[in-house]
Amino acid sequence: MRGPGRFFNRRLKVWRPVTTDDGYGGQDTVMVEQPVTVRAKVDQPSNADQMLAGQSGSDHDHTVFLPPRADVRRGDELRGTDALGQAQVFRVLATVQPSTPVYSKAPCTLIQKEG
């Protein structure tokens, strides 16, 4: 029997927010590319996921499945292209694992560019 890794059909770059002093007493936050690319599977959320997101006021519109040890955190962005070559950016809302850690599940929001 093969593991769940065969379903990870995309590669996404991890971008993480980094906060620095702006020199005027405030802070700036910029997204910095991490030196890792993760294997992933991107799905639309299930009906149950959509219902829970709606009840909590979440913007969850995609679910990204990752290997269980992937270094992906809440607030990160996962960037890559879809099967049509269209650039996509997903903002990670949370990361969770099932009781048997065979994958990590990250509810995400797709960030679409205007125009």
C-alpha positions as CSV (number, residue, x, y, z in Angstrom):
1,M,0.0,0.0,0.0
2,R,1.3,3.4,-0.9
3,G,1.2,6.4,1.5
4,P,-0.7,9.7,1.2
5,G,2.4,11.3,-0.4
6,R,1.2,10.2,-3.9
7,F,-1.6,12.7,-3.6
8,F,0.7,15.7,-3.1
9,N,0.7,16.7,-6.8
10,R,1.9,20.4,-6.5
11,R,5.0,22.2,-5.2
12,L,4.4,25.4,-3.3
13,K,6.9,27.9,-2.1
14,V,6.6,29.0,1.6
15,W,6.7,32.8,2.3
16,R,6.7,33.9,5.9
17,P,5.9,37.3,7.5
18,V,8.9,39.0,9.1
19,T,8.6,42.1,11.2
20,T,11.4,44.7,11.3
21,D,11.7,48.2,12.9
22,D,11.0,51.0,10.5
23,G,13.4,53.4,12.1
24,Y,10.6,55.7,13.2
25,G,9.3,53.8,16.3
26,G,7.0,51.5,14.3
27,Q,7.3,48.3,12.5
28,D,7.0,47.0,8.9
29,T,6.0,43.5,8.0
30,V,7.2,42.0,4.7
31,M,6.8,38.5,3.3
32,V,10.1,36.7,3.0
33,E,10.6,33.5,0.8
34,Q,11.7,30.6,2.9
35,P,14.4,28.2,1.7
36,V,11.9,25.4,1.3
37,T,9.4,24.2,-1.2
38,V,6.6,21.9,0.1
39,R,4.7,19.2,-1.7
40,A,1.0,19.8,-1.4
41,K,-2.5,18.9,-2.6
42,V,-5.0,21.9,-3.0
43,D,-8.7,21.2,-2.6
44,Q,-11.9,23.1,-2.3
45,P,-13.1,22.7,1.4
46,S,-15.7,20.0,2.2
47,N,-19.3,21.0,2.9
48,A,-18.6,20.5,6.7
49,D,-15.5,22.7,6.4
50,Q,-17.5,25.4,4.6
51,M,-20.2,25.3,7.3
52,L,-17.7,25.6,10.1
53,A,-15.9,28.4,8.4
54,G,-19.2,30.3,7.8
55,Q,-20.2,29.9,11.5
56,S,-16.9,31.3,12.7
57,G,-16.7,34.1,10.1
58,S,-13.6,32.6,8.5
59,D,-12.4,33.2,5.0
60,H,-11.6,29.5,4.4
61,D,-12.0,28.8,0.7
62,H,-9.3,26.2,0.0
63,T,-7.8,23.3,2.0
64,V,-4.1,22.5,1.4
65,F,-2.9,19.1,2.5
66,L,0.9,18.9,3.3
67,P,3.3,16.3,4.6
68,P,3.0,16.0,8.4
69,R,6.4,17.6,9.1
70,A,6.1,20.5,6.6
71,D,7.3,23.8,8.2
72,V,4.1,25.7,7.4
73,R,2.6,28.1,10.0
74,R,-0.5,30.3,10.4
75,G,0.1,33.5,8.6
76,D,2.4,32.0,6.0
77,E,1.7,32.3,2.3
78,L,2.0,29.3,-0.1
79,R,2.8,30.3,-3.6
80,G,2.7,28.3,-6.8
81,T,0.8,27.7,-10.0
82,D,-2.3,25.7,-10.8
83,A,-2.6,23.1,-13.6
84,L,-3.3,25.9,-16.1
85,G,-0.1,27.7,-15.1
86,Q,-2.0,30.5,-13.3
87,A,-0.1,32.0,-10.3
88,Q,-1.8,31.4,-7.0
89,V,-1.2,32.7,-3.5
90,F,-2.8,31.0,-0.4
91,R,-2.7,32.6,3.0
92,V,-2.6,30.0,5.7
93,L,-5.3,30.4,8.4
94,A,-4.2,27.5,10.6
95,T,-2.5,24.1,10.5
96,V,-3.9,21.0,12.0
97,Q,-3.1,17.3,12.0
98,P,-5.4,14.3,12.4
99,S,-4.8,12.0,15.4
100,T,-2.6,9.8,13.2
101,P,-0.1,12.3,11.6
102,V,0.0,11.1,8.0
103,Y,-0.6,14.7,6.7
104,S,-1.1,18.2,7.8
105,K,-4.2,20.1,6.8
106,A,-4.1,23.9,6.3
107,P,-7.3,25.9,5.8
108,C,-6.4,28.8,3.5
109,T,-7.7,31.8,1.7
110,L,-6.9,32.3,-2.0
111,I,-5.5,35.8,-2.5
112,Q,-6.5,36.9,-6.0
113,K,-5.0,39.9,-7.8
114,E,-7.3,42.6,-9.1
115,G,-7.6,43.3,-12.8
